[in-house]
Amino acid sequence: MEDIVKKLEEKGVKPTAMRLLTYKHLSKMEVAISLGELEKHFKSSERSTLFRTMKTFEENKLVHAIEDGTGFVKYALCDEDCQCEVGNDLHLHFHCNKCDETICLTDHKIPQINLPQGFKAENINLIVQGICVKCGNEGADSR
């Protein structure tokens, strides 16, 4: 937990018990998760506490929010050196239409987009939808 305390403090986030537990849980996840999924994991926690925790993490660039087309915002931990800057840190996300999981494709950066004069991008969200490798291989074993 000491390394998590350090990460939170480096980002200016007070390391409360809930924040430590939430960060630890997120660090184990290989996919982005929604607030509802977090609630299921932390059954005794209030939804408002988890919501404030995720907003604090997002504001301090510990997580990024993903709108994957499901109607629910999902969250994933940012990379170590991420500043969530348009043009530098934003990456593609893949949403599986079969298992409903959303995965960060951090090796696939969103290219620079030239907007018309006077426009300023604050966020870019590109989602690739399809079938993930896990779901695509489900039927392969029965052949």
Phi, psi and omega per residue, in radians:
M1 nan -0.395 -3.122
E2 -1.047 -0.661 3.132
D3 -1.185 -0.571 3.093
I4 -1.231 -0.727 3.086
V5 -0.987 -0.789 -3.130
K6 -1.087 -0.788 3.136
K7 -1.061 -0.765 3.137
L8 -1.122 -0.820 -3.121
E9 -1.103 -0.648 3.106
E10 -1.079 -0.505 3.133
K11 -1.637 0.059 3.111
G12 1.410 0.404 -3.118
V13 -1.874 2.190 3.109
K14 -1.160 2.202 -3.062
P15 -1.415 1.337 3.068
T16 -1.298 2.895 -3.129
A17 -1.017 -0.784 -3.120
M18 -1.134 -0.698 3.132
R19 -1.146 -0.704 3.110
L20 -1.105 -0.809 -3.138
L21 -1.138 -0.700 3.141
T22 -1.141 -0.816 3.136
Y23 -1.068 -0.759 3.137
K24 -1.046 -0.755 3.128
H25 -1.125 -0.793 3.139
L26 -1.070 -0.622 -3.112
S27 -1.189 -0.338 3.111
K28 -1.532 -0.240 -3.051
M29 -1.429 2.422 3.060
E30 -1.731 -0.110 3.138
V31 -2.271 2.815 3.067
A32 -1.267 2.580 -3.119
I33 -2.255 2.673 -3.135
S34 -1.565 2.941 3.074
L35 -1.058 -0.673 3.112
G36 -1.080 -0.682 3.107
E37 -1.188 -0.641 3.067
L38 -1.117 -0.721 3.119
E39 -1.029 -0.722 3.131
K40 -1.093 -0.640 -3.140
H41 -1.267 -0.725 -3.136
F42 -1.840 1.233 -3.035
K43 -1.009 -0.560 -3.071
S44 -1.577 0.012 -3.141
S45 -1.613 2.644 3.094
E46 -1.379 2.510 3.117
R47 -1.023 -0.696 -3.110
S48 -1.127 -0.621 3.100
T49 -1.145 -0.792 3.124
L50 -1.141 -0.698 3.120
F51 -1.085 -0.823 3.131
R52 -1.107 -0.661 3.107
T53 -1.066 -0.826 -3.124
M54 -1.178 -0.656 3.096
K55 -1.136 -0.719 3.088
T56 -1.089 -0.776 3.104
F57 -1.068 -0.739 -3.127
E58 -1.167 -0.788 -3.130
E59 -1.094 -0.508 -3.110
N60 -1.792 0.288 3.024
K61 1.034 0.675 3.009
L62 -1.657 -0.532 3.078
V63 -2.308 2.815 2.969
H64 -2.137 2.558 -3.139
A65 -1.616 2.487 -3.102
I66 -2.216 2.168 3.013
E67 -1.764 1.761 -2.981
D68 -1.701 0.175 3.119
G69 1.609 -0.017 -3.134
T70 -1.523 -0.210 -3.081
G71 1.640 -0.073 3.103
F72 -2.091 2.340 3.048
V73 -1.315 2.362 3.078
K74 -2.031 2.714 -3.070
Y75 -2.192 2.526 3.061
A76 -2.465 2.586 3.094
L77 -1.119 2.506 3.056
C78 -1.362 2.722 3.002
D79 -1.124 2.790 -3.080
E80 -0.875 -0.812 -3.051
D81 -1.737 0.231 -3.089
C82 -1.265 2.398 3.029
Q83 -2.057 0.118 -3.120
C84 0.930 0.707 -3.121
E85 -1.591 2.319 3.055
V86 -1.080 2.289 3.121
G87 1.616 -0.245 -3.133
N88 -2.131 -0.869 -2.956
D89 -1.897 -0.255 -3.035
L90 -1.291 2.465 -3.070
H91 -2.344 2.937 3.097
L92 -1.266 2.753 3.008
H93 -2.237 2.588 3.115
F94 -2.033 2.192 3.094
H95 -1.941 2.127 3.131
C96 -1.456 2.164 -3.136
N97 -1.280 -0.231 -3.109
K98 -1.641 -0.933 -3.097
C99 -1.654 -0.157 3.092
D100 1.232 0.292 3.089
E101 -1.515 2.598 3.086
T102 -2.078 2.258 -3.024
I103 -2.133 2.371 3.055
C104 -1.317 2.310 3.043
L105 -1.899 1.255 -2.990
T106 -1.129 -0.367 3.107
D107 -1.383 -0.144 -3.108
H108 -1.984 1.571 -3.111
K109 -1.296 2.583 3.061
I110 -1.300 2.233 -3.106
P111 -1.192 2.774 3.087
Q112 -1.077 2.307 -3.139
I113 -1.985 2.151 3.139
N114 -1.518 1.908 3.135
L115 -1.560 2.762 3.065
P116 -1.058 2.712 -3.127
Q117 -0.981 2.384 3.131
G118 1.635 -0.245 3.107
F119 -1.613 2.514 3.117
K120 -2.334 2.094 3.119
A121 -1.313 2.339 3.054
E122 -1.957 -0.396 3.105
N123 -2.785 2.559 3.053
I124 -2.315 2.338 -3.096
N125 -2.327 1.865 3.106
L126 -1.945 2.178 -3.116
I127 -2.054 2.277 2.987
V128 -1.750 2.214 3.135
Q129 -1.928 2.473 3.139
G130 3.020 -2.561 -3.135
I131 -2.014 2.186 -3.114
C132 -1.275 2.926 -3.106
V133 -1.083 -0.644 -3.138
K134 -1.100 -0.839 -3.138
C135 -1.277 -0.571 3.133
G136 -1.190 -0.472 -3.122
N137 -1.640 -0.039 -3.093
E138 -1.034 -0.732 -3.113
G139 -1.450 -0.188 -3.067
A140 -1.167 -0.536 -3.096
D141 -1.266 -0.418 -3.065
S142 -1.554 -0.002 -3.137
R143 -1.401 nan nan
